[in-house]
């Protein structure tokens, strides 16, 4: 059985507004995983493969009802996430002109900001 003999904490909300859970296993292994992943692995009674990830069908990361979760290939999930990001307008700090980013360009911009670029 998946996570057999392990102890779990209550889910906690991370800075990114997603739920995670601490897991302590009998072999002294401690890890933190996403709560939806934990729920799906318990539901399926198997661990997810490295190329599998969990998607929230309604795009609400706090709705962890098993009927709202599905397994996707990581590349397919990334493509969906890029499409889900709504267009945003910005003001250029140099020329003061407004411009809009959407899709992959906006996604890359957000990722670069997170990395401090």
C-alpha positions as a Markdown table, in Angstrom:
| # | Residue | x | y | z |
|---|---|---|---|---|
| 1 | Unk | 0.0 | 0.0 | 0.0 |
| 2 | Unk | 1.2 | 3.5 | -0.8 |
| 3 | Unk | 2.7 | 5.3 | 2.2 |
| 4 | Unk | 2.1 | 2.3 | 4.4 |
| 5 | Unk | 3.4 | 2.9 | 7.9 |
| 6 | Unk | 4.1 | 6.6 | 7.2 |
| 7 | Unk | 2.9 | 9.5 | 9.4 |
| 8 | Unk | 1.4 | 12.6 | 7.9 |
| 9 | Unk | 1.0 | 16.1 | 9.0 |
| 10 | Unk | -2.1 | 18.1 | 8.3 |
| 11 | Unk | -1.9 | 19.9 | 4.9 |
| 12 | Unk | -0.5 | 23.4 | 5.1 |
| 13 | Unk | -0.8 | 26.3 | 2.7 |
| 14 | Unk | 2.5 | 27.4 | 1.0 |
| 15 | Unk | 3.4 | 30.8 | -0.2 |
| 16 | Unk | 2.2 | 29.9 | -3.7 |
| 17 | Unk | -1.3 | 29.2 | -2.4 |
| 18 | Unk | -1.0 | 25.5 | -2.8 |
| 19 | Unk | -1.5 | 22.8 | -0.2 |
| 20 | Unk | 1.4 | 20.5 | 0.8 |
| 21 | Unk | 1.9 | 17.7 | 3.3 |
| 22 | Unk | 4.8 | 16.5 | 5.4 |
| 23 | Unk | 5.4 | 12.7 | 5.3 |
| 24 | Unk | 7.6 | 10.8 | 7.7 |
| 25 | Unk | 8.2 | 7.2 | 6.7 |
| 26 | Unk | 9.4 | 4.3 | 8.8 |
| 27 | Unk | 12.8 | 4.2 | 7.0 |
| 28 | Unk | 13.4 | 7.7 | 8.5 |
| 29 | Unk | 12.8 | 9.3 | 5.1 |
| 30 | Unk | 11.0 | 12.7 | 5.5 |
| 31 | Unk | 9.6 | 14.6 | 2.5 |
| 32 | Unk | 7.1 | 17.3 | 1.5 |
| 33 | Unk | 4.8 | 16.7 | -1.4 |
| 34 | Unk | 1.8 | 18.4 | -2.9 |
| 35 | Unk | -1.4 | 17.5 | -1.2 |
| 36 | Unk | -3.2 | 16.7 | -4.5 |
| 37 | Unk | -0.4 | 14.3 | -5.4 |
| 38 | Unk | -0.7 | 12.6 | -2.1 |
| 39 | Unk | -4.4 | 12.3 | -2.5 |
| 40 | Unk | -4.2 | 10.8 | -6.0 |
| 41 | Unk | -1.4 | 8.4 | -5.0 |
| 42 | Unk | -3.5 | 7.1 | -2.1 |
| 43 | Unk | -6.6 | 6.9 | -4.3 |
| 44 | Unk | -4.8 | 4.9 | -7.0 |
| 45 | Unk | -2.7 | 3.0 | -4.5 |
| 46 | Unk | 0.4 | 3.7 | -6.6 |
| 47 | Unk | 3.1 | 6.3 | -6.8 |
| 48 | Unk | 3.0 | 8.7 | -9.7 |
| 49 | Unk | 5.7 | 8.3 | -12.4 |
| 50 | Unk | 8.3 | 11.0 | -12.8 |
| 51 | Unk | 6.6 | 12.3 | -15.9 |
| 52 | Unk | 3.1 | 12.5 | -14.3 |
| 53 | Unk | 1.7 | 15.4 | -12.5 |
| 54 | Unk | -1.7 | 16.4 | -11.0 |
| 55 | Unk | -4.0 | 19.0 | -12.7 |
| 56 | Unk | -7.0 | 20.7 | -11.0 |
| 57 | Unk | -9.7 | 20.5 | -13.7 |
| 58 | Unk | -11.5 | 23.7 | -12.4 |
| 59 | Unk | -8.1 | 25.5 | -12.1 |
| 60 | Unk | -8.7 | 26.0 | -8.3 |
| 61 | Unk | -5.6 | 24.8 | -6.5 |
| 62 | Unk | -7.6 | 24.6 | -3.2 |
| 63 | Unk | -10.3 | 22.3 | -4.6 |
| 64 | Unk | -8.8 | 18.9 | -3.9 |
| 65 | Unk | -11.9 | 16.8 | -4.4 |
| 66 | Unk | -10.7 | 13.6 | -6.1 |
| 67 | Unk | -13.2 | 14.2 | -8.9 |
| 68 | Unk | -11.5 | 17.5 | -9.6 |
| 69 | Unk | -8.0 | 16.0 | -10.0 |
| 70 | Unk | -6.6 | 14.3 | -13.0 |
| 71 | Unk | -3.2 | 12.9 | -14.0 |
| 72 | Unk | -1.4 | 14.6 | -16.9 |
| 73 | Unk | 1.9 | 14.2 | -18.6 |
| 74 | Unk | 4.2 | 17.1 | -17.4 |
| 75 | Unk | 4.7 | 18.5 | -20.8 |
| 76 | Unk | 0.9 | 18.5 | -21.5 |
| 77 | Unk | 0.3 | 20.2 | -18.1 |
| 78 | Unk | 2.9 | 22.9 | -18.9 |
| 79 | Unk | 1.2 | 23.6 | -22.2 |
| 80 | Unk | -2.2 | 24.0 | -20.4 |
| 81 | Unk | -0.7 | 26.3 | -17.8 |
| 82 | Unk | 0.7 | 28.6 | -20.4 |
| 83 | Unk | -2.7 | 28.9 | -22.1 |
| 84 | Unk | -4.5 | 29.5 | -18.7 |
| 85 | Unk | -2.4 | 32.6 | -18.0 |
| 86 | Unk | -4.5 | 35.6 | -18.9 |
| 87 | Unk | -3.0 | 38.5 | -20.8 |
| 88 | Unk | -1.6 | 41.3 | -18.7 |
| 89 | Unk | -0.7 | 44.9 | -19.5 |
| 90 | Unk | 2.5 | 46.5 | -18.4 |
| 91 | Unk | 4.1 | 50.0 | -18.6 |
| 92 | Unk | 7.6 | 50.1 | -19.9 |
| 93 | Unk | 9.9 | 51.7 | -17.3 |
| 94 | Unk | 12.1 | 53.2 | -20.1 |
| 95 | Unk | 9.6 | 54.6 | -22.6 |
| 96 | Unk | 6.4 | 54.6 | -20.5 |
| 97 | Unk | 4.4 | 52.9 | -23.3 |
| 98 | Unk | 1.9 | 50.3 | -22.4 |
| 99 | Unk | 2.4 | 46.8 | -23.8 |
| 100 | Unk | 0.6 | 43.4 | -23.3 |
| 101 | Unk | 2.1 | 40.0 | -22.7 |
| 102 | Unk | 0.2 | 36.7 | -23.0 |
| 103 | Unk | 0.8 | 33.0 | -23.4 |
| 104 | Unk | 4.3 | 31.7 | -23.3 |
| 105 | Unk | 5.9 | 35.2 | -23.2 |
| 106 | Unk | 3.9 | 36.1 | -20.1 |
| 107 | Unk | 4.7 | 32.7 | -18.5 |
| 108 | Unk | 8.4 | 33.2 | -19.2 |
| 109 | Unk | 8.2 | 36.8 | -17.7 |
| 110 | Unk | 6.6 | 35.5 | -14.5 |
| 111 | Unk | 9.1 | 32.7 | -14.2 |
| 112 | Unk | 12.0 | 35.1 | -14.6 |
| 113 | Unk | 10.6 | 37.4 | -12.0 |
| 114 | Unk | 10.4 | 34.5 | -9.5 |
| 115 | Unk | 14.1 | 33.8 | -10.2 |
| 116 | Unk | 15.0 | 37.4 | -9.6 |
| 117 | Unk | 15.8 | 38.2 | -13.2 |
